[in-house]
Amino acid sequence: TKNNDRFEWFAEKACEIGFDVLSPVFGDHSERKVLKTARVEKILVSAAKQSLKAAIPVVNEPVSVKEFIREAAEDDKSLKLIAYCFEDERVPRRSIKEVLGSYEGADIIVMIGPEGDFSHSEAEAALAAGFIPVHLGESRLRTETAALTAAASVYFRYME
């Protein structure tokens, strides 16, 4: 997000829900290119304690979207999802609920774009790397709301 407070709010709330790794990415449309991971780590420690989590999520150093995609492409065990706004007739977006409901594995990667969404070249690179395009509902969501919605979707998939 261009506003650091919104990113920190997302990290705190997603930690309360539960996730393992936060990998900030900077894309072609990102307005901010700096993130203080040490501050985010402190927020996650506090959120993990408050929500009685056994583990504190890892915060990776920020990388470019395309670098993240290249690294994720090497992971053949994880379900890789990309949530973006523009529609591509060749590869229609599916509901995240539908995709998660048919998945049997454990590891899930969800990419959420910046304000202004992923660029077409970033989305194309993700699709070429095996990412499945998903939507999070009918509304167009702010970046931090979309990320929290995705985290909650994954959480509800595993909640019994």
C-alpha positions in Angstrom: 0.0 0.0 0.0 1.1 3.6 -0.5 0.1 4.3 3.1 2.4 2.5 5.6 -0.3 2.6 8.3 -2.6 0.5 6.1 0.1 -2.1 5.5 0.8 -2.3 9.2 -2.9 -2.6 10.0 -3.2 -5.5 7.5 -0.1 -7.3 8.9 -1.5 -7.0 12.4 -5.0 -8.3 11.5 -3.7 -11.1 9.2 -1.4 -12.2 12.0 -4.4 -12.4 14.4 -6.2 -14.6 11.8 -3.1 -16.6 11.1 -0.5 -16.8 8.3 3.1 -18.1 8.1 5.0 -15.7 5.8 4.5 -12.1 4.6 6.4 -11.3 1.5 6.0 -7.6 0.5 6.4 -7.0 -3.2 6.8 -3.8 -5.2 5.3 -3.7 -8.6 5.2 -1.5 -11.6 2.2 0.4 -10.1 3.5 0.6 -6.5 3.7 4.2 -5.3 6.0 3.3 -2.4 9.3 1.4 -2.8 10.5 1.3 0.9 9.2 -0.8 3.7 10.8 -1.1 7.2 10.5 -4.8 7.9 11.8 -4.5 11.5 8.8 -2.3 12.4 6.4 -4.8 10.8 8.1 -7.6 12.7 7.5 -5.8 16.0 3.8 -5.4 15.1 3.6 -9.1 14.3 5.2 -10.0 17.7 2.6 -8.0 19.5 -0.3 -9.3 17.4 0.9 -12.9 17.8 1.0 -12.5 21.6 -2.4 -10.8 21.7 -4.0 -13.5 19.7 -2.2 -16.4 21.4 -0.4 -17.6 18.3 2.3 -20.2 18.8 4.5 -18.8 16.0 5.3 -15.3 14.8 5.0 -15.0 11.0 8.2 -14.5 9.0 8.5 -11.1 7.2 10.6 -11.4 4.1 12.5 -8.5 2.7 10.6 -6.7 -0.1 11.3 -7.8 -3.7 9.9 -6.9 -7.1 6.7 -8.7 -8.2 8.6 -10.4 -11.0 11.3 -11.6 -8.7 8.7 -13.0 -6.3 7.0 -14.8 -9.2 10.3 -16.3 -10.4 10.9 -17.6 -6.9 7.4 -18.9 -6.5 7.5 -20.7 -9.8 10.2 -23.0 -8.4 7.7 -24.1 -5.7 5.7 -27.0 -7.3 3.9 -28.0 -4.0 2.0 -24.8 -3.2 -1.3 -23.6 -4.7 -0.4 -20.2 -6.3 -3.2 -17.6 -6.6 -3.2 -14.1 -8.0 -6.0 -11.7 -7.3 -6.2 -8.9 -9.8 -9.0 -6.6 -11.2 -8.7 -6.8 -14.9 -10.4 -9.6 -16.8 -8.6 -11.8 -19.3 -11.0 -13.8 -21.5 -8.2 -16.4 -22.2 -7.9 -17.2 -18.4 -11.1 -16.2 -16.6 -10.8 -15.5 -12.9 -12.5 -18.0 -10.5 -13.8 -17.4 -7.0 -11.1 -17.8 -4.3 -13.7 -19.8 -2.4 -14.2 -22.3 -5.3 -10.4 -22.7 -5.9 -9.7 -23.2 -2.2 -12.6 -25.6 -1.8 -11.1 -28.0 -4.4 -7.5 -27.8 -3.1 -6.2 -30.7 -1.0 -2.7 -29.4 -0.1 -1.4 -27.3 2.7 0.7 -24.4 1.3 -1.1 -21.5 -0.4 0.4 -18.4 -1.9 -1.9 -15.5 -2.6 -0.6 -12.4 -4.5 -2.5 -9.2 -3.9 -1.6 -6.2 -6.1 -0.9 -2.6 -5.2 -3.3 0.4 -5.7 -3.7 0.5 -9.4 -3.4 -3.3 -9.6 -0.7 -5.4 -11.2 0.6 -4.3 -14.6 -0.4 -6.5 -17.5 3.2 -7.8 -17.8 3.3 -8.8 -14.1 -0.1 -10.6 -14.4 1.1 -12.4 -17.6 4.3 -13.5 -15.8 2.3 -14.8 -12.9 0.0 -16.8 -15.2 3.0 -18.2 -17.1 4.4 -19.3 -13.7 1.3 -21.3 -12.8 -0.6 -18.7 -10.7 -4.4 -19.2 -10.9 -6.4 -15.9 -11.3 -9.0 -15.5 -8.6 -11.5 -12.8 -7.5 -12.5 -12.0 -4.0 -16.1 -11.1 -4.7 -18.1 -8.5 -6.6 -16.6 -5.4 -5.0 -13.3 -3.8 -5.9 -11.4 -3.8 -2.6 -8.6 -1.6 -1.3 -5.2 -3.5 -1.3 -5.2 -4.1 2.5 -8.9 -5.2 2.5 -8.2 -7.6 -0.4 -5.2 -9.0 1.4 -7.1 -9.5 4.6 -10.1 -11.1 2.7 -7.7 -13.5 1.1 -6.1 -14.4 4.5 -9.6 -14.9 6.0 -10.6 -17.1 3.0 -7.6 -19.4 3.6 -8.3 -19.4 7.3 -11.9 -20.4 6.9 -10.8 -23.2 4.5 -8.8 -24.8 7.2 -11.1 -24.0 10.2 -13.0 -27.0 11.4 
